[in-house]
């Protein structure tokens, strides 16, 4: 016991000490912190970026299956309509259906070209292929379509291009003219120049003798870099001397990727 104090903590001869309860300070400090956070949030909301807020609103609407939100939708990915929520494989099937429709479109172009060539007796030395890029019309054999080691078109080549150009016009798709050459050339500087000039010759003939817009067609020379065989014999080299007219598919990449599957589906149908 300290001197001057009694048993009950009272100073001898004086009034008892008073100890105030200060636990309220903790609750007060918590409340002040919460208020500070509230004001920070209010300030942030007062300076919201209207464009970002609109994008967030549209993205949320798309996520909940609302396709038409009244403004341009900036969300990316596949839009899920309310009726398709929870369905498995519906989107793949939709894209496969688009790929099947694209195959029908490309094969219809192929069949029409082949029919026109056959009627004119020009079907030989022209091959067709449908793949992920679109429809490829292959003018195979330099002796048929070009003079030896020359980019000049033969009379037969001009007749073939005249026969298929109306179909190319009607398709209204972009076209890539791709020249190829065999390694065995004489009297020409290089296979690169020869293949490029042959491709440009086909392009010029199509543009100058039809209504195909020049803005939808281009030419490229691959030299001997994309051969279809080993170039070991003259017959094989002749197959490497070719110009491909590629009618490019206008579908998106994910749909074009399914074109090989669509071709298999159509091949297995009765």
HELIX and SHEET records of a PDB file:
HELIX    1   1 UNK A   24  UNK A   46  1                                  23    
HELIX    2   2 UNK A   50  UNK A   63  1                                  14    
HELIX    3   3 UNK A   82  UNK A   84  5                                   3    
HELIX    4   4 UNK A   90  UNK A  119  1                                  30    
HELIX    5   5 UNK A  142  UNK A  145  1                                   4    
HELIX    6   6 UNK A  155  UNK A  171  1                                  17    
HELIX    7   7 UNK A  191  UNK A  208  1                                  18    
HELIX    8   8 UNK A  214  UNK A  216  5                                   3    
HELIX    9   9 UNK A  234  UNK A  240  1                                   7    
HELIX   10  10 UNK A  253  UNK A  256  1                                   4    
HELIX   11  11 UNK A  259  UNK A  268  1                                  10    
SHEET    1   A 5 UNK A 126  UNK A 130  0                                        
SHEET    2   A 5 UNK A 134  UNK A 140 -1                                        
SHEET    3   A 5 UNK A 242  UNK A 248 -1                                        
SHEET    4   A 5 UNK A 175  UNK A 180 -1                                        
SHEET    5   A 5 UNK A 217  UNK A 221  1                                        
END                                                                             
